[in-house]
Amino acid sequence: MASNGRISVLLSKDLQILLSAVRSIPKEVAAEVRKQTKNAATPIWEEEVRGRTNTALEVRVLSDTARVAVSDSNVLLRSAAVGKMSNGLPKSVLAFGAEFGGNPNRIIKSKTKAGKPYTRKMGRQFKLPRRGGNVVYPAARDSIPRFASLWTQTAIRTIHEAFEKGGVR
């Protein structure tokens, strides 16, 4: 396992076997594995992200947009990829500042609606800068081992149920 929270299939014989099994099962069973994994993983991911939010901005930008995508070989954790704020600004624009913070003394150059240029300081709408992230990155680091276990258990159970029903040949 790497320090960034990713799990390498090359280091886990069990995950290699599982991936080869998932690749060789019928499409319908693989689709059911993906569906069951997503249904079980989504509440875990939303809970992990929401449990680390401290500000209303973090809740709106990072927690309310937490999503899980599952493929035959991967579980993808996302946040701030969908939606807009009430002023029309995409949440993905605010995601970096909400997750990693920002320097309150940074000078920002902007223009008024009339086109007159002005400068201002960023201010304190974001937390102080933090390299490791404040919400999503720590949540991913802590939850990835849970997702690997969940995905393995879900795939094995779903394949077993398909064998019981006679759906796998």
SULUR-V749470 format. One record per residue. N is the residue number from 1. RES is the residue in one letter. PHI is phi as a letter, one per 40 degrees, with the letter a starting at -180 (none if undefined). PSI is psi as a letter, one per 40 degrees, with the letter a starting at -180 (999 if undefined). OMEGA is omega in whole degrees, -180 to 180 (none if undefined). Layout:
BEGIN
((N:RES:PHI:PSI:OMEGA) (N:RES:PHI:PSI:OMEGA))
END
This chain:
BEGIN
((1:M:none:h:179) (2:A:c:i:-176) (3:S:c:e:-178) (4:N:c:e:178) (5:G:g:e:178) (6:R:c:i:176) (7:I:b:h:-180) (8:S:c:h:177) (9:V:c:d:-179) (10:L:c:d:-178) (11:L:c:e:-177) (12:S:b:h:179) (13:K:c:d:180) (14:D:c:d:179) (15:L:c:d:176) (16:Q:c:d:179) (17:I:c:d:179) (18:L:c:d:180) (19:L:c:d:178) (20:S:c:d:177) (21:A:c:d:-179) (22:V:c:d:180) (23:R:c:d:-175) (24:S:c:e:180) (25:I:c:i:179) (26:P:c:i:-177) (27:K:d:d:-177) (28:E:c:d:180) (29:V:c:d:178) (30:A:c:d:177) (31:A:c:d:178) (32:E:c:d:176) (33:V:c:d:179) (34:R:c:d:-178) (35:K:c:d:-179) (36:Q:c:d:179) (37:T:c:d:-180) (38:K:c:d:180) (39:N:c:d:-180) (40:A:c:d:-175) (41:A:c:d:-176) (42:T:d:d:179) (43:P:c:d:179) (44:I:c:d:-179) (45:W:c:d:179) (46:E:c:d:179) (47:E:c:d:180) (48:E:c:d:-178) (49:V:c:d:-178) (50:R:c:d:180) (51:G:c:e:-179) (52:R:b:e:-180) (53:T:c:i:180) (54:N:b:e:-177) (55:T:b:i:179) (56:A:c:d:178) (57:L:c:d:178) (58:E:c:d:179) (59:V:c:d:-177) (60:R:c:d:-174) (61:V:c:d:-172) (62:L:c:d:-174) (63:S:c:d:-177) (64:D:c:e:-178) (65:T:b:e:-179) (66:A:c:h:-178) (67:R:b:i:176) (68:V:b:h:174) (69:A:b:h:-176) (70:V:b:h:173) (71:S:b:a:180) (72:D:c:d:-176) (73:S:b:e:-174) (74:N:a:i:169) (75:V:b:h:-175) (76:L:b:h:179) (77:L:b:h:-178) (78:R:b:i:172) (79:S:a:i:178) (80:A:g:f:180) (81:A:c:e:-178) (82:V:b:i:171) (83:G:g:i:179) (84:K:b:i:175) (85:M:c:i:-177) (86:S:c:d:179) (87:N:c:e:177) (88:G:g:e:-180) (89:L:c:h:178) (90:P:c:i:-179) (91:K:c:d:179) (92:S:c:d:178) (93:V:c:d:-179) (94:L:c:e:-173) (95:A:c:d:-177) (96:F:c:d:179) (97:G:c:d:179) (98:A:c:d:-178) (99:E:c:d:-172) (100:F:b:e:179) (101:G:g:a:-179) (102:G:a:i:179) (103:N:c:h:-177) (104:P:c:e:-179) (105:N:c:e:180) (106:R:c:h:-180) (107:I:c:h:180) (108:I:b:h:177) (109:K:c:h:-178) (110:S:a:a:179) (111:K:b:i:175) (112:T:c:i:177) (113:K:c:d:179) (114:A:c:e:178) (115:G:g:e:-179) (116:K:c:h:-179) (117:P:c:i:175) (118:Y:a:i:177) (119:T:b:i:177) (120:R:a:i:174) (121:K:c:i:-178) (122:M:d:d:179) (123:G:g:a:-171) (124:R:b:f:180) (125:Q:c:d:176) (126:F:b:i:175) (127:K:c:i:176) (128:L:c:i:-177) (129:P:d:h:178) (130:R:a:h:-174) (131:R:c:d:-176) (132:G:c:e:-179) (133:G:g:i:-178) (134:N:b:d:-172) (135:V:b:c:-170) (136:V:c:d:-178) (137:Y:c:d:175) (138:P:c:d:178) (139:A:c:d:179) (140:A:c:d:179) (141:R:d:d:-177) (142:D:c:d:-173) (143:S:c:e:-178) (144:I:d:d:176) (145:P:c:d:176) (146:R:c:d:-180) (147:F:c:d:178) (148:A:c:d:178) (149:S:c:d:180) (150:L:c:d:-178) (151:W:c:d:179) (152:T:c:d:-179) (153:Q:c:d:-179) (154:T:c:d:-180) (155:A:c:d:-179) (156:I:c:d:-180) (157:R:c:d:-178) (158:T:c:d:178) (159:I:c:d:179) (160:H:c:d:179) (161:E:c:d:178) (162:A:c:d:176) (163:F:c:d:-179) (164:E:c:d:-180) (165:K:c:e:-178) (166:G:g:e:-178) (167:G:c:e:-179) (168:V:b:h:-180) (169:R:b:999:none))
END
